[in-house]
Amino acid sequence: MKKNEVLLIFCILMFGCNDSNNKIEKITVDYRNTVELELRRDIIFYNSDTMTIGFIHDFEIFNNRFYLTDYTDCKIHVFDTNMTHIKNSLGKGFGPGEFPSPPFLTKGPNSLFVYSVGKIGLQLVDSNFNTINTIESKSGFIENFAMDPLITENYIVANMYSIYPAVGINKGDISTAAILDISGKLKKAICFFDKEYEENSEFAYFAEHIEVFISNCFNNTALIFQSATTNFHQYNYEGDYLKTFNYVPRFYKVPAGISSSQIGQYNSLEEYYDKYCTKVTTFRKISFDQKNDLVLINYCTVKKERIYSKSWLDAENYLCIINSNYECIFDGIINGYLLGVNNRRIYVLVEESEEKIVINEYIIKRKQ
């Protein structure tokens, strides 16, 4: 890439961002607790000599089928809703239909997209494994696509935080996300800086609490928020700011003023767990039920087992559900972690072993 092109991109990100702080419309979400989760069934897949799932890397529900990607062999597997295997993609590689790294899944308003990030760039395919596009990595835009971008037929809403951070240059203007067209061309940068982030951190704050989450949201919008805050910002797909809603989950906690340098001084994993993990809540996944206009947010507190196993099953997982009236209708503990949602049915992974995978299916049910 030519030097003047790099300079132009940097200037757009640094100075062409939306300044949502000047026109913020904040809605406070009330906790209503009007629904409950009713367990409908256990969905079990048994590994065998002919078919084995090593480790679920990502999961989505589309057209009444389960799509999951396997971290161990970089394959996409397609199942019916009873976990009967239908088909899978080719494994790890650089050839047609292969993925150089474990692929991710993201669901747009009308489509399911599969993407994989490697040295060649972003490889984007549809739900039938047909290649849509490859965005070359030389632009630098796709380095952090693993942070769950939102992909539609025409736009990509991508996390730009770690590419061109403005923290330390200008506290009031942090490059957070960007709108790209489907070819990877930059359309608009999105910038905001939440005061909660400043209050809850020194600017070397632990990485998992400054990452940016992106999801579909109500009325065909994009939801963007920083993990160290509880402000959820809505934008349209053109990158125009619409509004912000704030909800502090019932079990949410982030300590003030803990920096990465402090964390690095812990003498053992046990000390790291006792002095840090027990005081921190981490956002893990956000899903959107398009048919019912529900945002589902999975957040968790790490248990001691998690620092050894690296499995999200070894965490205290919570789920909050927010409707389009900006009411939290559920906020409680779940057994396992959220995989996805489809038409008021929630799918939670509760067991992942060499023998089997067990998924619980819940229905969102109004309290009597």
Residue, then its C-alpha position, 0 to 999 in steps of 0.5 A: m500500500k502506498k504511503n499516501e493511502v496509509l496516511l489517508i486511512f489513518c486520518i479518516l479513522m482519527f478525524g473522520c469518526n462520529d462523535s457520539n458524545n456530543k449527541i448522545e441519547k441515553i435510555t436507561v434499561d429497567y429490570r422487569n424479570t417478566v420471563e423465565l427459561e424453560l428447559r425443553r430438551d437435551i440435544i446430544f451428539y456422541n463422538s465416534d470413529t467416523m465422526t468427531i467434534g473436537f472443540i466448538h469454536d463458533f456456533e449459529i442457527f440458520n434455516n433450522r440448522f445448526y452450524l458449528t465450527d471445529y477448532t481442531d480441524c478447521k471444519i464447518h459442520v452442519f446438523d439438523t436441530n436433533m444433531t444429526h450430521i448433514k454435511n461438513s466443509l473441507g479441513k485446514g488448508f489454503g485450497p478451495g473450500e479450505f480454511p487456514s484457521p478455525p472459521f467463525l460464523t456471523k448471522g446477518p439479517n437474512s444470511l449466514f456468513v462464514y469467515s476465516v482470518g489468515k495471512i491472505g486476509l478475510q475469506l468470506v463464504d456463504s452457508n453453502f460454503n460458496t466463496i463470496n469474497t476474499i479481502e486482502s490483509k494488506s489494508g490492515f482492516i481485517e487483523n481483528f475480525a475475529m472479534d465477531p464482526l457484523i456482516t450483511e449483504n452490503y456492509i461489514v461492521a468491524n472492530m477497529y479498536s486494536i488497529y488504530p487506537a486513539v487512547g494516549i493520543n486523544k482521550g476524547d476520541i477512540s477509534t472503535a469500529a468501522i463500516l466497510d463495504i462487502s469488498g473491504k473498502l472503508k466507508k466510515a469510522i465509528c468513534f466513541f469514548d465512554k466515561e465508564y471506561e475511563e473510571n473503571s480503568e487505567f489505560a493499560y487495562f486488561a485487554e479482555h475489558i477493552e475489546v469491542f462487541i458488535s451485534n445485530c440489534f433492534n430495527n435493523t441496526a448495529l449494536i456496538f459496545q466496549s466490554a469495560t462499560t455498560n453503554f450499548h450504542q446503536y448505529n445504522y449500517e451507514g455508520d450513523y449514530l442513533k441512540t444509546f441504552n444503558y443496562v448494568p447486569r445484576f451480577y456485573k462487576v469491574p474493579a476500578g483502576i486495575s492495569s495490566s502492569q498490576i496484573g502482570q505482577y501476580n506471583s501465581l495463577e492462584e493469586y491472579y484468580d483471588k485478586y483479579c478474577t473473582k472481582v471481574t465480570t467478562f462479556r462473552k457473547i451477544s446474540f440477537d433474536q431477529k424474529n422477536d427483537l431480543v438482545l441476549i448477552n452472555y456474561c460471566t465470572v471466571k471460576k478457578e477451574r477456568i484459569y487452567s482449562k481455558s473452557w468457558l464451561d468453567a465459568e459462572n455464566y449469566l444471561c440477560i435478555i433485553n427487548s425492543n422496549y428497552e426492558c431487561i426481561f431476564d437476568g440470571i445464572i445459566n448452566g453452561y454458556l450461550l451458543g445462540v438463539n432462534n425464535r425464542r429458543i436458546y441453545v446452551l452448551v453444557e458438556e463438551s468431552e471426548e465422548k459427547i457434546v450436550i446442548n440444552e434447548y430452552i424456551i423463553k416463556r412469560k411468567q404466569 
